[in-house]
Amino acid sequence: MKQECTDLFFRYREIARLIWNLGFWPNSELRDWDSVEIYREATARLFEGLVLLALDRKERVKDKYYPGKAANFLVLAKGPDVKLQVDKHPPGNPVHVWGQPVLRLGPDSSQLKFLSFFDWDNLAPRNFQLLEVLIQRLDDNPSLVGHHALIELEKCSIWLAPDVFEEKQSPE
């Protein structure tokens, strides 16, 4: 059974934003790529404490770039006509070019896995209005499965889905 955890993600987002915007960014000596890496490590540990532990999950975040890989977090579009900016590069490419194509999601037409919060500029103040997701199912365009994409935070909800192992063991 899925468990909604949107509020936990909103709280985590606010704290992660504050750490960068009030801790790192105002100090010009901390506004560099070395500090971004330290910040990513710090927010990975925050994700463990504020999201995973709050959901009684014992996983550790192994990928500081994509803390959402630690569990099966699904992103569901709220309402009709939600835009999805798809990475035009093929899956597996570490470089992303966003927005090609831009798709409109219909209700229940996709399965998106949360990877991380996203901001356009890593060295500027952070807002985290977007989520980076992995397309796991896209009914209207199955060739895009495996691609990364961006979706507006305000137009979606986030759910913890059971792991495949848990689903098989569940009597439901």
N, C-alpha and C positions, 0 to 999 in steps of 0.2 A: 504494500500500500504506500502511495506517495505521501510525503509530508511537506507542507508548505513551509518555506524558510525565508521568504522574501524579507521579512523584518530583520532577521539576523544579518542578511547581506547588506541591508541599508545601514545598520549600525556599524558593521565592519567597514563599509565604504566611508562613512563619516569619520571614523577614527583614523583610517589609512590616509584620508585627505588631510586631516589636521596634522598628522605627523609630518607629511611632506610640506604642506603650506605654512605651518608655523614653526617647524623644527629645522628642516633642511633649506627650503627655498629662500628665506630671508637672509641667510648667511651666504654671501657670495663665494666663500671658500668651500661650502658644501654643495654648491650648485654645479656639479660636474659628474661625469660618468662613473667614477669610483663611488661617489655618494649614492648614485642611483642604484648601484649593485647592493650596497649596504641597506638601502631603503627596501629593496625587493626582498632581501633576506629577512628583514624585520617584519615586513607585512606578511610574509609566508608564515612566520611564527604566530603573528596575530590571527591569521586565518585559522590556524590550528586551535587556538584558544577561544576565539570569539564565535567561530562557526562550527568547526568539527566537534569540539568538546561539548558545546551547547546542544549538539544533536546526539550526544553519547557515542560519537565516533572516535576511535583510537588511532586513526590513520595519521601519518606524518606527511607533510607537504614535501615532496621530493623535488618538484620542479617549481622553483621560485618565480618563474615567468608565468606559469599556469597553475596556480594553487587549486583551481577547480578540478584538476585531474585526480585529486586525492579521493574523491567520492563521485557518485553518479548524480550530479546536480543537473536537472533539466530546466530549460528556459522555455516558458510558454508565453506566446504572444497574447496580449489582452486586447480584445476587440478586433474588428476587421481592419484590413488595410495597413498592417504594420510593415514598415520598410526594413529590409535586410540588405546591408552592403556586403557583398561577397568579395573575397580575395580573388583576384584574377589569376594568380599563380596556381599551379597544380599543388595538390596536397603534398606535404613533406618539404616544401620550399620554405626556408626560414625567413625569407623576405616577403613582406605582404604589401600589395597594392590594393587599396580598398576602393570599393564603390563600383566595380565592374564585374558583374552586373549588379544593379540595384533591383531587388525583387520585392514584391508585395506579398505578404503571407496571408493566407486565408485561415479561418479557424481549423484547427486540427490537421493542417496540411504539412506539418513539419515536426521533426524532433531535433532540438538543439541542446547541446551540452555546454554548460557554463565552463569557461576556461579562466577568465580573469576580467577585472575592470579595465577599461581602456581610456586613455587620453591621447590626444594627437601629439602633444609635446611633452616629453619626459623631463625636460629641464625648466619648465614653466610651472606656475601654480596649477594644481590638479583639480579637476571637477568630477571626473569619472561619471559622465552622463551616458556612457556607452558600455556595453558588455561585449567582450570577444567570446564567440561561441564556436563550437565545432558542429557542422551540419552532419547529423546522423541519418536523417530522413528528410526528403524534400519531394513531396508528391508531384509537383508541377515541373520539377527539373532534377531528376535523380542523378544526372551526371555531375551535380555539384556536391554530392555526398563526399565527405572527407575534407571539404574546403573549410577554412576559417571564415567567419563573417562577423559583422558588427550589428548590434541592435540597440535601440534606445532603452535605457533602464526603465524609464517611466511607462513604457509600453509593454512591459512583460512582468511575469512573476517567476519566482525561482522555487523549485521543488527538489527535495531529496527523493530519488527513486530507489527502490530496493536494488541491491546488487543482483546479478543473475543468480549467483549461488543462493542468496537469501530467498529469491523468488521460487526456486526449485524446492526449497525446504519448507516453504510456507504451505499450510493446509488450505489456504483460500482457493 
